[in-house]
Amino acid sequence: MALQTPPPLLSLRALNRATLDRQLLLGRAALSAEQAVRHLVGLQAQNTKPPYFALAARLDGFRPGDLSGLMESRRVGRIVSLRSTVHTHTAADARPLRLLVQSGAVDRELKMFRKGLGGVDLERLAALTVAYVEERPRTPKEMREHLLQEWPRADSQALGIAARCLVPMVQVTPRGLWERSGQVALTTARQWFEEEGAPAEEDGAPAGEDGADLDSTVLRYLRAFGPASVQDMQTWCGLTRLRPAFERLRPDLLVFRDERGTELFDLPDAPRPDEDTPAPPRFLPEFDNLLLSHADRSRVVPTEHRARTWTGNQAHRVFLLDGFLAGIWHLDEGRERTVMTVEAFGRPTRAQRAALTAEAERTLRILTPQDVPHEIVHRQ
């Protein structure tokens, strides 16, 4: 019996370069903001500014008003989806992706609060929530107080979490707009995006996993994050048991292995640059999906630096050098001066420091007022 030939090996640097290329981080992409949000299958948006920082690092000619305009016209929106966290998605993606991942992290979050929902009819809770937030957008506090009138003995926080988990809701503008953000107010994704003609689903209804939708999402994930393992995609979306989908697609995919022997899948026509391809510095927001969408983060995050990007439950903004996480950065935005502090974990070469400074200047030109002087401070 002939021995089976192992899949081709992708070195760590080759994997890094392929992922950066998919993430539009090897060269600035000539895409619109809407096209980029679609390609990246959404942008992490727990806070207001990260989606803007993410696109500034990736797109040629991006300005914050590009994304704000899309939000105001309802072509993109902020919704709880992947990993049960807030993401900015296109109108076409928001509800389908939310329904697809419902049985993953979203449902698991709901189960964590079931003790505070004794005697609560979840179907009625969903129906009451839909009617209430479609009357006009409501704050989470208003929503909790409304539901407490129906179930006064229930836990207020649990009621709010249940509503968020059961009903796909969008954070309406001005929340999320550049320099004009407001408090969180919610309405149903169905109502918010109806003008864009997205296919209607019944908000609050149980979500199923349609095989075709899941398979197409696997392909989109590989297009934006591959080459990747089954576990990588499960980390990205919060679902489990995705092996059958990859097996269905295996005949049409390429298979590799990383330096640890993990099986990686990829699209035949996807870019896989040479491992020596130059990777310019890039400044990324906290919680950028590049850093959160693989079970094994070593393709971008060196093991020795992983703990240094977090303080408690807060993540730092980070920058890449030679394609790998190499430090953190932050902005002190005063009325009279903006100071950008760049803190490297190691000792950049003179050429790397010059490239970092140039990228920092570009980032400040995009993200800070033109009439406010700025300063870049390097620390180690």
C-alpha positions in Angstrom: 0.0 0.0 0.0 1.5 3.4 -1.1 2.2 5.9 1.6 0.0 9.0 1.4 1.9 12.2 0.4 1.6 14.9 3.1 0.1 18.2 2.0 2.6 20.9 1.0 4.1 22.9 3.8 3.5 26.6 4.3 6.1 28.3 6.4 5.1 30.7 9.1 6.2 33.6 7.0 4.5 32.4 3.9 1.3 32.0 5.9 1.8 35.5 7.3 2.2 37.0 3.8 -0.8 35.2 2.4 -3.0 36.4 5.3 -1.8 40.0 5.0 -2.5 40.0 1.3 -6.1 38.7 1.9 -6.5 41.4 4.6 -5.4 44.2 2.2 -2.4 44.9 4.3 0.5 44.2 1.9 -0.5 47.0 -0.4 -3.2 49.7 -0.1 -6.3 48.4 -1.9 -8.1 50.4 -4.6 -11.5 49.5 -3.2 -14.4 51.6 -1.9 -15.1 51.4 1.8 -18.3 49.4 1.1 -16.3 46.9 -1.1 -13.7 46.5 1.6 -16.3 45.8 4.4 -17.9 43.2 2.1 -14.5 41.6 1.2 -13.4 41.5 4.9 -16.8 40.0 5.9 -17.3 42.8 8.4 -15.2 44.9 10.7 -14.9 44.5 14.5 -16.8 47.5 15.9 -17.1 47.2 19.7 -16.0 50.8 19.9 -16.7 53.6 17.4 -13.3 54.3 15.9 -11.8 50.8 15.1 -13.7 50.4 11.8 -12.3 53.7 10.6 -8.7 52.8 11.7 -9.0 49.4 10.1 -10.0 50.9 6.7 -7.4 53.7 6.9 -4.7 51.0 7.2 -6.0 49.1 4.2 -7.5 51.4 1.6 -5.9 53.9 -0.9 -7.6 57.3 -0.6 -9.9 56.4 2.4 -11.4 59.2 4.4 -13.5 58.7 7.5 -16.5 60.4 5.8 -16.6 57.5 3.4 -17.7 55.0 6.1 -19.9 57.6 7.9 -21.7 58.2 4.7 -22.4 54.5 4.2 -23.8 54.3 7.7 -26.1 57.3 7.3 -27.4 55.9 4.0 -27.9 52.5 5.7 -25.6 50.7 3.3 -23.6 49.4 6.3 -24.6 49.1 9.9 -23.5 48.0 13.4 -24.9 44.6 14.6 -24.0 41.8 17.0 -22.8 39.0 14.8 -19.5 37.1 14.8 -18.4 35.9 18.2 -21.4 37.6 19.7 -19.6 41.0 19.3 -20.6 44.1 17.4 -19.4 44.3 13.8 -19.9 46.7 11.0 -21.5 44.8 8.1 -22.9 45.7 4.7 -26.7 45.8 4.4 -26.5 42.6 2.3 -24.5 40.7 4.9 -25.9 41.9 8.2 -28.9 39.7 8.7 -27.8 36.6 6.8 -24.5 36.5 8.8 -26.2 37.1 12.1 -28.7 34.3 11.4 -26.0 32.0 10.3 -23.9 32.4 13.5 -27.0 32.5 15.8 -26.5 28.9 17.0 -22.9 29.7 18.0 -21.7 32.4 20.4 -25.0 34.2 20.4 -27.0 31.3 21.7 -24.2 30.4 24.1 -24.4 33.9 25.5 -28.2 33.5 26.0 -27.7 30.3 27.9 -25.3 32.0 30.3 -28.2 34.3 31.5 -31.0 31.7 31.6 -31.1 31.7 35.4 -32.3 35.3 35.4 -35.1 34.4 33.0 -37.2 32.1 35.1 -40.8 32.2 33.9 -40.0 34.3 30.9 -41.6 33.2 27.6 -38.8 33.9 25.1 -41.0 33.9 22.1 -43.2 36.6 23.7 -40.0 38.5 24.8 -38.8 38.5 21.2 -42.2 39.7 19.9 -42.4 42.5 22.5 -38.9 43.6 21.7 -39.6 43.8 17.9 -42.8 45.8 18.4 -41.1 48.2 20.9 -37.9 49.0 19.0 -39.7 49.2 15.6 -42.0 51.9 17.0 -38.9 54.0 17.4 -35.2 53.2 18.2 -34.7 52.4 21.9 -31.8 52.5 24.2 -30.8 49.3 26.0 -32.1 50.8 29.3 -35.4 51.7 27.8 -35.7 48.1 26.4 -34.9 46.5 29.7 -37.4 48.7 31.6 -40.1 47.9 29.0 -39.5 44.2 29.4 -39.5 44.4 33.2 -43.1 45.6 33.1 -44.0 42.2 31.7 -41.7 40.2 33.9 -41.0 42.3 37.1 -39.3 39.4 38.9 -36.8 38.6 36.1 -33.2 39.9 36.1 -33.0 43.2 34.2 -29.6 42.4 32.6 -30.8 39.0 31.6 -33.8 40.4 29.8 -31.7 42.9 27.9 -29.2 40.1 26.9 -32.1 37.9 25.8 -33.6 40.6 23.6 -30.2 41.2 22.0 -29.7 37.5 21.4 -33.1 36.7 20.1 -33.7 39.7 17.9 -31.1 40.9 15.3 -30.9 44.6 16.1 -28.8 47.4 14.6 -27.3 50.3 16.4 -28.8 53.2 14.6 -27.0 56.4 13.6 -25.6 58.7 14.9 -24.0 55.9 16.9 -20.8 54.9 15.0 -20.5 58.1 12.9 -17.0 59.7 12.8 -16.8 62.5 15.4 -20.6 62.6 15.7 -21.3 59.3 17.6 -24.2 59.1 20.1 -25.5 56.7 22.7 -26.6 53.2 21.6 -30.2 53.1 20.3 -31.5 50.0 18.6 -34.1 48.9 16.0 -34.5 45.7 14.1 -32.1 44.9 11.3 -35.2 44.2 9.2 -36.6 47.6 9.6 -33.2 49.5 9.3 -32.1 47.8 6.1 -35.5 47.4 4.4 -34.8 50.3 2.0 -31.8 48.4 0.6 -33.9 45.5 -0.5 -32.1 42.8 1.6 -34.1 39.5 1.8 -36.6 39.5 4.6 -36.3 37.1 7.5 -38.5 36.9 10.5 -36.7 38.7 13.3 -36.8 36.7 16.5 -37.4 33.4 14.7 -35.1 30.4 15.3 -32.2 30.5 12.9 -31.1 27.5 10.8 -27.8 26.7 9.1 -28.5 26.4 5.5 -25.8 24.3 3.9 -25.4 26.5 0.8 -25.1 29.7 3.0 -22.6 28.0 5.3 -20.5 26.8 2.4 -20.4 30.2 0.7 -19.4 31.7 4.0 -16.5 29.2 4.3 -15.3 30.3 0.9 -15.6 34.0 1.8 -13.7 33.4 5.1 -10.9 31.7 3.2 -10.8 34.6 0.7 -10.3 37.1 3.5 -8.4 35.1 6.1 -7.0 32.0 4.5 -5.2 29.7 4.3 -7.0 28.4 7.4 -8.0 25.4 9.4 -11.4 24.3 10.4 -10.6 25.5 14.0 -9.5 28.9 12.6 -12.9 29.5 11.0 -14.7 28.3 14.2 -12.7 30.9 16.2 -13.6 33.6 13.7 -17.4 33.0 13.7 -18.2 31.4 17.0 -19.7 28.3 15.5 -18.6 24.7 16.1 -18.8 21.5 14.0 -17.8 23.1 10.7 -15.7 20.1 9.6 -18.6 18.7 7.3 -18.7 22.0 5.4 -15.0 21.9 4.7 -15.3 18.2 3.7 -18.1 19.1 1.2 -15.8 21.7 -0.3 -12.6 19.7 -0.1 -12.6 18.6 -3.8 -12.6 22.3 -4.9 -10.0 23.5 -2.4 -6.2 23.2 -2.0 -4.9 21.6 1.2 -1.6 22.7 2.9 -0.1 22.1 6.4 1.6 24.6 8.6 4.8 24.1 10.6 2.9 22.5 13.4 1.3 20.0 11.0 -2.2 21.5 11.1 -4.3 21.0 7.9 -5.0 24.3 6.1 -7.6 24.8 3.4 -7.4 27.5 0.7 -9.0 28.6 -2.6 -7.0 27.6 -5.7 -7.0 31.2 -7.1 -6.2 33.0 -3.8 -2.9 34.9 -3.6 -0.1 33.2 -1.7 2.9 35.6 -2.0 6.5 34.6 -1.6 7.5 34.6 2.1 10.1 37.3 1.4 7.5 39.7 0.0 8.0 43.1 1.8 5.4 43.9 4.4 5.2 47.6 5.2 4.3 48.9 8.6 0.6 49.1 9.4 -1.2 50.7 12.4 -4.3 48.7 13.4 -7.1 49.3 15.8 -7.8 47.4 19.0 -9.6 44.1 18.3 -8.8 44.2 14.6 -10.2 41.0 13.0 -6.7 40.1 11.7 -5.8 39.4 15.4 -8.9 37.5 16.4 -9.9 35.3 13.5 -7.6 32.3 13.8 -7.2 29.6 16.5 -3.5 29.9 16.1 -2.6 33.6 16.1 1.2 33.0 15.6 0.8 33.8 11.9 0.7 37.5 13.0 1.2 37.6 16.8 4.5 36.3 18.1 3.9 34.2 21.2 6.2 36.5 23.3 4.1 39.5 22.5 0.6 38.2 22.9 0.1 39.1 26.5 1.5 42.6 26.0 -1.4 43.7 23.8 -4.0 43.4 26.6 -4.5 45.2 29.9 -7.3 43.5 31.8 -10.3 43.4 29.5 -8.9 46.2 27.3 -6.9 45.7 24.1 -4.3 48.1 22.8 -4.0 49.4 19.3 -1.1 47.6 17.7 1.2 48.0 14.7 2.9 45.6 12.4 6.6 45.5 11.4 7.7 43.0 8.8 4.2 41.6 8.9 4.1 40.7 12.6 2.8 42.5 15.6 5.7 44.5 17.0 4.2 47.1 19.4 1.3 49.3 20.5 0.2 52.9 19.8 -2.2 55.4 21.1 -3.4 58.9 20.4 -3.7 61.8 22.8 -6.1 64.1 20.9 -6.1 67.6 22.5 -7.6 70.8 21.1 -4.2 72.3 20.5 -2.1 69.3 19.6 -2.4 65.6 18.8 0.3 63.3 20.1 0.7 59.8 18.6 2.9 57.5 20.8 4.5 54.5 19.1 5.8 51.9 21.6 7.9 49.2 20.0 8.4 45.9 21.9 11.9 45.4 20.4 14.5 47.6 18.8 13.4 48.6 15.2 16.2 49.3 12.8 16.8 52.8 11.6 15.0 52.0 8.3 12.1 50.4 10.2 11.8 53.4 12.4 11.7 55.7 9.4 9.0 53.6 7.8 7.0 53.6 11.0 7.2 57.4 11.2 6.1 57.8 7.6 3.1 55.4 8.2 2.3 57.3 11.4 2.3 60.6 9.5 -0.1 59.1 6.9 -2.4 57.8 9.6 -2.5 61.1 11.3 -3.3 63.0 8.1 -6.3 60.7 7.6 -7.7 60.5 11.1 -7.0 63.9 12.7 -8.1 67.4 11.9 -5.9 69.1 9.4 -5.7 72.4 11.4 -4.4 70.7 14.6 -0.6 70.2 14.9 0.6 66.7 15.6 3.6 65.0 17.1 4.9 61.5 16.9 6.7 60.1 19.9 8.7 56.8 19.7 9.2 54.7 22.9 10.6 51.3 23.7 
